[in-house]
Amino acid sequence: MPSQHRSPRTIAAAVAAVLATAAVWPAPVQAATEQAAAAAADRVLRVYNNNIENLVVNNSDGSCTRISGPDHLTSMLVDDAGRTGTSGVKAPDILIVQQVRGTGQATAYADQLAAKFGLPAGTYGAIVVWDDPEPWGSTHRCDDQSLGDLKKKQTNGIIYNKQRLTLTNTSKYWSAGWLKPGTAYDNGAGCTLYKPPNNDDGSTNEWKWKRTSAIAARFTTKDTGTSVFVATMHLPQENRQNACSGDGEKGIGGTGIHIGADATTLMNSSTIRVVGIDANRTGIPASTLGGYGMTGYGTAATSGTSKIDYLFVRGTVQASPVGYTVAGTKSNHKALYGFITY
């Protein structure tokens, strides 16, 4: 029976024949083939979640430090080995952010992201809950009032790469729940929606509730048409002690997390699902959104010694050598990331 193994000489001849055929391809055909191969090799959605704190860091001594958008991005974006600042860091596809000042800051940050990778302004789109939220609070724990003032307007957003993703729908907004100070918790019975008339008393914090408004969006990938759901949330500080998601509700698994009805419709029609949250609560299990097919990624502390930020994904997430948490992030919150193959 003849052997089924080819000799090196036979293999070399076959390779030469293929190369000779390729050499006569028209240049546009060959370029298109190479581009298609590159796209197939990079069917990865690079997703990050971070509370960027208006790009102002609170220091332990009561001072504050303003961080530029490019410096923050350099400190947060990683390569496949979880390292920042290397040539292997690729342009992200989705940034889920909390605590931006509004459309102006989100758009500037998105354009700074584009510039970092040599892409034109407008490459990244920015969606925010509130275009220009009213200011709230006083010093925001900054001894330089000018820096404290930069933290007075707070909303949440999603930044996405328009070269790779098409925006199809948005769902905004739905309110977080909270336990208004002075109210008995009673296993969630005292919880309300955190919005007027159940907002903070007094003019100083009258508009604080807007920082906890959530937003979701549905995209499709331009190369394969894969549907992608993304949501960003920021829950009140009160959620740390008493989980609240709405009127008399404790949230999914008693965490304070809930997803609005319209957002749930978008999520249920999406293949890949991503939710980024500053939950202001420790101990939320990775299985919390398992009912929606999502798993939590990242176990390290994200704020001081506490883990209060979470990234949940339905999809095939690449392994992370650093546990999905970027320790050097220039924010009071450490960024979480997940690279999703599709």
Secondary structure, 3 states (H helix, E strand, C coil): CCCCCCCHHHHHHHHHHHHHHHHCCCHHHHHHHHHHHHHHHCCEEEEEEEECHHHEEECCCCCEEECCHHHHHHHHCECCCCCECCCCCCCCCEEEEEEECCHHHHHHHHHHHHHHCCCCCCCEEEEECCCCCCCCCCCCCCCCHHHHHCCCCCEEEEEEECCCEEEEEEEEEECCEECCCCCCCCCCCCCEECCCCCCCCCCCCCCHHHHHCEEEEEEEECCCCCEEEEEEEECCHHHHCCCCCECCECCHHHCCCCCCHHHHHHHHCCCEEEEEEECCCCCCCCCCCHHHCCEEECCCCCECCECCEEEEEECEECCCCCCCEECCCCCCCCEEEEEEEC
